[in-house]
């Protein structure tokens, strides 16, 4: 999967085998949400993978969003 992410211009940040509800947790970043979505679709087409996505913001991005609030 890391090669697929890199080929699309992304980067695998973390890969964790987990116990509990999820078997694996992968943290990746990509050049855009559209690229990330395309990667998820490609992964889903394999037929044996289900994904849950979570958009995250850095502290700086979070502060910028808060700064725009009235």
C-alpha positions in Angstrom: 0.0 0.0 0.0 2.9 2.4 0.7 3.9 2.3 -3.0 0.4 3.2 -4.1 0.4 6.1 -1.7 3.8 7.3 -2.9 2.9 6.9 -6.6 -0.1 9.2 -6.0 2.2 11.8 -4.4 1.4 11.0 -0.8 3.3 9.8 2.2 2.7 7.0 4.7 3.2 8.6 8.1 2.3 5.6 10.3 1.2 2.0 10.2 0.0 0.2 13.3 -1.4 -3.3 13.9 -4.1 -2.8 16.5 -6.3 -4.9 18.8 -9.9 -4.2 19.2 -12.4 -2.9 16.6 -9.8 -2.3 13.9 -7.0 -4.6 12.8 -4.8 -1.9 11.2 -4.5 1.9 11.4 -2.6 3.7 8.7 -1.9 7.4 8.8 -1.1 8.9 5.4 -1.1 12.4 3.9 -1.7 13.3 0.3 -1.5 16.3 -1.9 -5.3 16.7 -1.8 -8.5 15.2 -0.5 -9.4 14.1 -4.0 -6.1 12.1 -4.3 -6.8 10.5 -0.9 -10.3 9.6 -1.9 -9.1 8.0 -5.1 -6.6 5.9 -3.1 -9.4 4.7 -0.8 -11.6 3.8 -3.8 -8.6 1.8 -5.2 -8.1 0.0 -1.9 -11.8 -0.7 -1.7 -11.8 -2.3 -5.1 -9.6 -5.1 -3.8 -12.8 -6.3 -2.1 -11.5 -7.4 1.2 -10.9 -4.0 2.8 -13.2 -1.6 4.5 -12.0 1.9 5.5 -12.9 4.6 7.9 -11.6 8.0 7.2 -10.8 10.9 9.5 -9.7 14.4 8.3 -7.2 15.9 10.7 -6.0 19.4 11.1 -2.6 20.5 12.5 -2.4 22.9 15.4 -1.6 25.7 13.0 -4.5 24.9 10.7 -6.8 24.6 13.8 -5.6 28.0 15.0 -6.2 29.6 11.6 -9.8 28.2 11.5 -10.5 29.5 15.0 -9.0 32.9 14.1 -11.7 33.2 11.4 -14.6 32.7 13.8 -16.6 35.8 14.8 
